[in-house]
């Protein structure tokens, strides 16, 4: 599990893709402190360290992950947000993040709001019921609060600290120049569980209510 509080910005050293998947190496300041098998969130996607040196980590990325995330877009020199898995007893400063990316959004616009920047990102239709205003969302591995919600987009407000310590600062600059960056999205894990439970129980409840109503009608 992760918190969505970015620990460091890393740089992609190499990204080699083949038919069976991809091998990605990332330079990171804490590379010397990880071991094989450790979990690291790369732009919000949980990956397993397969090898490491004093200054870089290497990950195997399967095709499923490449399809569902922006990891397939990575090229040498790309900056990425990094966070190591939380340990028992760590403070949960962001929110509970699984590192399982739900979908990819596209930056639609950026607006100034005092010292903050408002970032609006399109949301795939299947994710929209899992997002609520003032709720939590993870964008590119960063834990953020939903400032505004529309039928097709989500807007978050980014303080200077977030812009400085994550890749979202560069993403805002690129978007301001007309680019449309793609970003990994993970909705709140609790919202997903609630949606799943409702989807599983509501049809049975509706069916029972209809049956009861038909029985009452028949009695009349």
Secondary structure as GFF3:
##gff-version 3
##sequence-region A 1 220
A	DSSP	beta_strand	8	18	.	.	.	ID=ss1
A	DSSP	beta_strand	21	27	.	.	.	ID=ss2
A	DSSP	three_ten_helix	31	33	.	.	.	ID=ss3
A	DSSP	beta_strand	39	42	.	.	.	ID=ss4
A	DSSP	beta_strand	45	52	.	.	.	ID=ss5
A	DSSP	beta_strand	56	61	.	.	.	ID=ss6
A	DSSP	alpha_helix	63	68	.	.	.	ID=ss7
A	DSSP	three_ten_helix	71	73	.	.	.	ID=ss8
A	DSSP	beta_strand	79	84	.	.	.	ID=ss9
A	DSSP	beta_strand	103	113	.	.	.	ID=ss10
A	DSSP	beta_strand	116	122	.	.	.	ID=ss11
A	DSSP	three_ten_helix	125	130	.	.	.	ID=ss12
A	DSSP	beta_strand	136	139	.	.	.	ID=ss13
A	DSSP	beta_strand	142	149	.	.	.	ID=ss14
A	DSSP	beta_strand	153	158	.	.	.	ID=ss15
A	DSSP	alpha_helix	160	165	.	.	.	ID=ss16
A	DSSP	alpha_helix	168	176	.	.	.	ID=ss17
A	DSSP	beta_strand	182	187	.	.	.	ID=ss18
A	DSSP	alpha_helix	189	219	.	.	.	ID=ss19
###
